[in-house]
Amino acid sequence: MKRDKNIKSYTAAEPKARRAQSRTDLDQFDAQTDAELERLVAEDEDERGLRADWTRAKLVLPQAKQ
């Protein structure tokens, strides 16, 4: 089988170690209210004016493998 140079292999401990190095303060993120999140989105220039329309959203589940 030809080896693909884009495929990476990790031990079980390596992804956990990389997550531990994250500088994201998840406690601060979890403490944010919906109103605070809406305010942050409104202040973001890339998101300004965009409103999600969930009225036509559909749940699409993948088919089971045979």
C-alpha positions in Angstrom: 0.0 0.0 0.0 1.3 3.4 -0.9 2.0 5.6 2.1 0.3 9.0 2.1 2.4 11.9 3.3 -0.6 13.8 4.5 -1.7 11.1 7.0 -0.5 11.6 10.6 -0.3 9.0 13.3 -0.5 9.8 17.0 -0.3 7.8 20.2 -3.3 8.1 22.5 -1.4 10.4 24.8 -0.3 12.9 22.1 -3.7 14.5 21.4 -4.4 14.9 25.1 -1.0 16.6 25.6 -1.8 19.0 22.7 -5.2 19.9 24.2 -3.5 20.5 27.6 -1.3 23.1 25.9 -4.3 25.1 24.7 -4.4 28.7 25.8 -8.2 28.9 25.6 -9.8 29.7 28.9 -12.7 27.3 28.7 -14.0 28.3 32.1 -14.3 31.9 30.9 -15.9 30.7 27.7 -18.5 28.6 29.6 -19.3 31.5 31.9 -20.4 33.7 29.0 -24.1 34.4 28.7 -26.0 34.3 25.5 -26.3 38.1 25.6 -22.5 38.4 25.9 -22.0 36.1 23.0 -24.5 38.0 20.9 -22.7 41.3 21.7 -19.3 39.8 20.8 -20.7 38.5 17.5 -22.2 41.9 16.7 -18.9 43.6 17.3 -17.1 41.2 14.9 -16.7 42.9 11.5 -16.8 39.6 9.7 -20.1 38.6 11.4 -21.8 42.0 11.3 -25.2 41.9 9.6 -25.3 38.1 9.3 -28.3 36.4 10.9 -28.8 32.7 11.0 -32.0 31.4 9.4 -32.8 28.1 11.1 -36.4 27.9 9.8 -35.3 25.6 6.9 -32.7 23.7 8.7 -32.7 19.9 8.3 -31.1 17.2 10.4 -29.0 15.0 8.1 -27.6 11.8 9.6 -24.9 9.8 7.8 -25.8 6.4 6.5 -24.4 3.5 8.3 -21.5 1.7 6.7 -22.3 -1.7 5.3 
